[in-house]
Amino acid sequence: MEWILLSLLYAVTNAMYMTFNGKHHFNGYVLGVWRGFGISLLVSPLLFTVPLDIAADYFLILVMQGIMIGIYDSHLFFATSRFGVHASSGFMATTVWVTTLLWWSIDFEELRRLLAEPHKLLTLGLILCGFSASYWQMMKVHVSLKAERYLYPAVFALALMSIATRYIALNGGSAYAGVVYYLTVACFVSGVYNLVWFCASGRNDENGKHRKTDLLLEPLKHWNGGWLIAFSTVLIGAKTLALRFADNPAYVVAMLLLSPMFAQVIQTRRVEITPAAGLVILFLGLLLLFAV
């Protein structure tokens, strides 16, 4: 049950992240640079409290995770600015299905149990279909082919990230060590990824009004970079622990998709439950009952 509370914290802090970027409109690569290097620097002293002789394959997973973080963050940030938060968030509902199928291809035991009880497999399929369809309707998604093609890397990156995060959390020696390794190594690699792509992109911003150095230092204003690093650290910590305790990473991803609803509450300071949103909550509740 603890994974449900951690997933809620993950969704709420992600909503704060969405509203933060919606207010400041930072360059997507700049956000990735600040979050990656900032979190890694903040947490790096804790490396002295965990064993440093980690296996080579575990370190490789951390590096790959950092690259996937960079792909997911940059694509989602730029998609939000280009196609709108509703289109990008709505399309990400497909990640629940992608994560489920990828996880079943890895965890044969769970799939074997479900195949032994076809009614449970059918129930889970119907719940996921209902959740995805109602979420799509809630976000009123009209996604162009261009937006779809741009978001596909983010969809698969989030699915693979969720599975890799579970591996990192379970194989770090302890939950605490797994979180520390993730926040230092994987986040540092994501910062490198975003910095490389930021340097390789155009000389200035899209309007040609700001130089690269100005864009990179923009989060320094009003301590915005500090706030970004602070709640991003909580976000990733909650995500890592939630994926450690959940039986299937797709369940945590489904909880994450509540972020736009939380973001709307943060922005408007009121709760409005539309019929489609009510169905999303209903199907999510059924999914949680199925999961526990």
C-alpha positions in Angstrom: 0.0 0.0 0.0 2.9 2.4 0.6 3.5 2.5 -3.2 0.1 4.2 -3.6 1.0 7.1 -1.2 4.5 7.4 -2.8 2.9 7.5 -6.3 0.5 10.2 -5.2 3.5 12.2 -4.0 5.2 11.5 -7.3 2.1 12.8 -9.2 1.7 15.9 -7.0 5.4 17.0 -7.3 5.2 16.3 -11.1 2.2 18.6 -11.2 4.2 21.3 -9.5 6.9 20.7 -12.1 4.4 21.2 -14.9 3.0 24.4 -13.5 6.5 25.7 -12.8 7.5 25.3 -16.4 4.1 26.5 -17.6 4.7 29.8 -15.7 8.4 30.4 -16.6 8.6 28.8 -20.1 12.2 27.7 -19.7 14.0 26.0 -22.5 13.5 22.3 -22.2 17.2 21.5 -22.4 18.0 24.2 -19.8 15.5 22.6 -17.4 17.2 19.2 -17.9 20.6 20.7 -17.3 19.6 22.4 -14.0 17.6 19.4 -12.8 20.3 16.9 -13.7 23.4 18.6 -12.4 21.6 20.3 -9.5 20.1 17.2 -8.0 23.4 15.3 -8.5 25.4 18.0 -6.7 22.8 18.3 -3.9 22.8 14.6 -3.2 26.4 13.7 -4.0 27.6 13.9 -0.3 25.3 11.0 0.5 27.5 8.8 -1.8 29.9 8.5 1.3 27.1 6.7 3.1 26.5 3.9 0.5 28.8 1.2 -0.9 30.6 2.5 -4.0 31.7 -0.9 -5.4 28.6 -1.4 -7.5 28.5 -4.0 -10.3 29.3 -2.9 -13.8 25.9 -3.8 -15.2 24.2 -1.8 -12.4 26.3 1.2 -13.3 25.4 0.7 -17.0 21.7 0.7 -16.1 22.2 4.0 -14.2 23.9 5.6 -17.3 21.2 4.3 -19.6 18.6 5.6 -17.2 20.2 9.1 -17.3 20.0 9.1 -21.2 16.3 8.0 -21.1 15.6 10.8 -18.5 17.1 13.3 -21.0 15.1 12.0 -23.9 11.8 12.0 -21.9 12.2 15.4 -20.3 13.3 17.3 -23.4 10.6 15.7 -25.6 7.9 16.3 -23.1 8.9 19.9 -22.3 9.2 20.9 -26.0 6.0 19.1 -26.9 4.1 21.0 -24.2 5.3 24.3 -25.6 4.7 23.3 -29.2 1.5 21.3 -29.0 0.0 22.3 -25.6 -0.1 20.5 -22.2 -3.4 18.7 -22.9 -2.2 17.2 -26.2 1.1 16.0 -24.7 -0.3 14.8 -21.4 -3.2 13.0 -23.1 -1.1 11.2 -25.6 1.1 10.0 -22.7 -1.8 7.8 -21.5 -0.6 5.2 -24.0 2.5 4.8 -21.8 0.4 2.7 -19.4 -0.2 0.1 -22.1 3.4 0.3 -23.4 4.8 -0.2 -19.9 2.5 -3.1 -19.2 3.4 -4.9 -22.3 7.2 -4.3 -21.8 7.0 -5.4 -18.2 5.2 -8.7 -19.2 7.9 -9.3 -21.7 10.4 -9.1 -18.8 8.5 -10.5 -15.8 7.2 -13.8 -17.2 6.0 -14.8 -13.8 3.3 -12.1 -13.6 2.1 -12.9 -17.1 2.0 -16.6 -16.4 -0.2 -16.0 -13.4 -2.6 -13.9 -15.4 -2.7 -16.4 -18.2 -3.6 -19.1 -15.7 -6.6 -17.1 -14.7 -7.9 -15.6 -17.9 -10.7 -13.7 -16.2 -8.1 -11.7 -14.3 -6.2 -10.9 -17.5 -9.5 -9.8 -19.2 -10.4 -7.7 -16.2 -7.1 -5.9 -16.2 -7.3 -5.3 -20.0 -10.8 -3.8 -19.6 -9.7 -1.6 -16.7 -6.7 -0.3 -18.7 -8.8 0.3 -21.8 -11.4 2.2 -19.8 -8.7 4.2 -18.0 -6.9 5.2 -21.3 -10.2 6.0 -23.1 -11.5 8.2 -20.3 -8.2 9.9 -19.8 -8.0 10.7 -23.5 -11.5 12.2 -23.3 -10.7 14.1 -20.2 -7.8 15.8 -21.8 -9.9 16.4 -25.0 -7.0 15.2 -27.1 -6.7 16.1 -30.8 -3.2 15.1 -31.5 -1.6 15.8 -34.9 0.5 13.2 -36.7 3.5 15.5 -36.2 2.8 15.6 -32.4 2.4 11.8 -32.3 5.8 11.3 -34.0 7.5 13.7 -31.7 6.0 12.2 -28.6 6.7 8.5 -29.4 10.3 8.7 -28.0 8.9 10.2 -24.7 6.3 7.4 -24.4 8.8 4.6 -24.8 11.4 6.4 -22.7 9.0 6.8 -19.8 8.0 3.1 -20.0 11.7 2.0 -20.1 12.6 4.5 -17.4 9.9 3.1 -15.1 11.1 -0.5 -15.5 14.8 0.6 -15.1 13.9 2.6 -12.0 12.4 -0.5 -10.5 15.6 -2.4 -11.2 17.8 0.3 -9.7 15.6 0.5 -6.6 15.6 -3.3 -6.1 19.3 -4.0 -6.8 21.1 -1.2 -5.0 21.5 -3.1 -1.8 18.8 -1.1 -0.1 16.0 1.3 -0.9 18.1 4.1 0.4 21.1 3.2 -1.7 19.0 2.8 -4.8 17.6 6.3 -4.4 21.1 7.8 -3.8 22.6 6.1 -6.9 19.7 7.3 -9.0 19.8 10.9 -7.8 23.6 11.1 -8.3 24.6 9.0 -11.2 21.5 8.9 -13.4 20.7 12.5 -12.8 24.3 13.6 -13.6 24.1 11.7 -16.9 20.8 13.3 -17.8 22.4 16.7 -17.1 25.2 15.8 -19.5 22.7 14.7 -22.2 20.7 17.9 -22.0 23.9 20.1 -22.0 25.2 18.3 -25.1 21.9 18.8 -27.0 21.6 22.4 -25.7 25.1 23.2 -27.1 24.3 21.4 -30.4 21.0 23.3 -30.9 20.6 26.7 -32.5 22.7 29.6 -31.3 19.9 31.4 -29.6 16.3 30.8 -28.6 13.5 30.2 -31.1 12.8 34.0 -31.4 16.5 34.9 -31.6 16.1 37.3 -28.6 18.3 35.5 -26.1 21.8 34.1 -26.3 22.6 30.7 -25.0 24.4 31.9 -21.9 21.4 34.0 -21.0 19.1 31.0 -21.5 21.3 28.7 -19.4 21.5 31.2 -16.5 17.8 32.2 -16.6 16.7 29.9 -13.7 19.0 31.8 -11.4 16.4 34.6 -11.2 14.3 34.7 -8.1 15.8 31.3 -6.9 13.8 29.5 -9.6 16.6 27.0 -10.1 16.7 26.2 -6.4 12.9 25.5 -6.3 13.3 23.4 -9.4 16.0 21.2 -7.9 14.2 20.9 -4.5 10.9 19.5 -5.7 12.5 17.5 -8.5 14.6 15.7 -5.8 11.4 14.8 -3.9 9.7 13.8 -7.2 12.5 11.4 -8.2 12.9 10.0 -4.7 9.1 9.2 -4.4 9.1 7.7 -7.9 12.0 5.4 -7.2 10.5 4.1 -3.9 7.1 3.7 -5.5 8.4 1.6 -8.3 10.4 -0.5 -5.8 7.2 -1.5 -3.9 4.7 -1.7 -6.8 4.2 -5.1 -8.4 4.0 -3.6 -11.9 5.6 -0.3 -13.0 2.5 0.4 -15.1 0.5 1.0 -11.9 2.8 3.8 -10.9 2.7 5.3 -14.4 -1.1 5.3 -14.2 -1.0 7.2 -10.9 1.5 9.7 -12.5 -1.1 10.6 -15.1 -3.1 12.3 -12.4 -0.6 15.1 -12.6 -2.6 17.3 -15.0 -5.6 17.1 -12.6 -3.4 18.2 -9.7 -1.8 20.9 -11.9 -5.2 22.3 -12.6 -6.1 22.4 -8.9 -2.8 24.2 -8.2 -3.4 26.8 -10.9 -7.1 27.5 -10.3 -7.2 26.7 -6.6 -10.5 24.8 -7.0 -11.5 21.2 -7.7 -13.6 20.6 -10.8 -14.5 17.0 -11.6 -15.9 16.5 -15.1 -17.7 13.3 -16.1 -14.5 12.2 -18.0 -12.4 13.0 -14.9 -14.8 11.0 -12.8 -14.4 8.0 -15.0 -10.6 8.3 -14.8 -10.7 8.3 -11.0 -13.2 5.3 -11.1 -11.0 3.2 -13.4 -7.9 4.2 -11.5 -9.6 3.0 -8.3 -10.5 -0.3 -9.9 -6.9 -0.6 -11.1 -5.6 -0.1 -7.5 -8.1 -2.6 -6.2 -6.8 -5.1 -8.8 -3.2 -4.3 -7.9 -3.5 -4.8 -4.2 
